[in-house]
Amino acid sequence: MVPALLLGLIFLIPTWWLWQKGQRAWAFLPFFTFLVVIGFTLAIQLDIRNHRQTLFDLDVLLSELNRPDLWLASDLTNPEARLFLASTGSQALYRAREIAPERQSDIDSTLHLLAEWVANRNNLRQWRRNTNWDREVYFLAHAGATLGHYQLATGELSFERSFKNVGDHLGKRLERGRYKHLPSRPDEDFYRPADNAAALYALSLYDSAYGINYAASNFNDWAAYLSHELYFEESRLPCAAFSSTSRCQLDPSAVATGLYIAYRAAARPEAVDSDIPWREWLHYFGKTSLSPFSMSIRPNMRDNQATRFCDQGAYPLQCNRYETAVGLWAAAEYGGGYSYFRLYSAYALRRWFFDAPNYAGMSAGNRVKALTGVALRGMATGK
């Protein structure tokens, strides 16, 4: 916020100069600009402090996540995209409980709906017998997070068996694993830092529920392996996916790497002050801008150099769609106040001056994509 205030104060210099020269009519123009900049800065800051975006997003999530047709399976719906929405939506709602205590009953009922969908054996193939969970870290991470958010929020144990199965398997398997990483899916040989960071976050919820120490005991070895083996070229960020032989398979992208650093911070918040991923991520993916009220995030690490297989690295998300929301969440996790202010400003302007999207008019697939952006943003503004 301070750079924005300083920008406004700069306009007092020409105001004073024109006033001294007797050009009082002209002095009104820079003075008016000063008032606009200062007023807009304070309005944004007040918006942040009062959690206006959080409350707006909360209304959207409570309304749209409860629509039955959103969760109906069809040939056009992607269960992994809906699992990610259930996970991020439940995390946004879980964080919003403290900000909107008067909505807790509605939040808890929606958390139950999400946990029920995730725990239903008919919705996700990974619940079937003979599924090799050692190659399902994406499923374990986001199913565990959804179930954990509900159980921690309500204290209700309807899905405890599923939550314990996921937490115990994930925690014990990572402890046995030499490199503390698991493949994301059985049909690919990719080890994705973002999915494994999400798994550590799910384990942190499991630790909170049962007083275990899975996340903390695995985090240091996991982070050390990344830093010793998997930095991408000259950066201090891992590639979006690597092989069992520690070779980079998919280049870093803003979405994939942003999810990695945000889940990493959410899993181990006590390490944030001594951690570097946020600054490194911002260095490579943040676009420079002279405006203190805006900030752009590019999907690739360098201008005019496309990221190979960008969507595959962020799957089931898409590049060029979620960068700002992921950046906002990461800024909230790492305490990036000025970056948070700039990324937040664009959402505030859109809410002030434009109509909200018509989610009900979208197809189920497009609605899942749109609501995922709302959930990611909600995880940031609820911080």
Buried (B, 14 or more C-beta within 10 A) or exposed (E): BEBBBEBBEEBBEBBEEBBEEEEEEBBEBBBEBBEEBBEBBBBBBEBBEEBBBBBBBBBBBBEBBBBEEBBEEEEEBBBBBBBBBBBBBBBBBBBBBEBBEEBBEBBBEBBBBBBBBBBEEEBBEBBEEEBEBBBBBBBBBBBBBBBBBBBBBBEEEBBEEBBBBBBBBBBEBBEEBEBBBBBBBBEBBBBBBBBBBBBBBBBBBBBEBBEBEBBBBBBEBBBEBBEEEBBBEEBBBBBBBBBEEEEBBBBBBBBBBBBBBBBBBBBBBEBBEEBEBBBBBBEBBBEEEEEBBEBBBBBBBEEEEEBEBBBBBBBBBBBEBBBBBBBBBBBBBBEBEBBBBBBBBBBBBEBEEEEEBEBEEBEBBEBBBBBBBBBBBBBBBBB
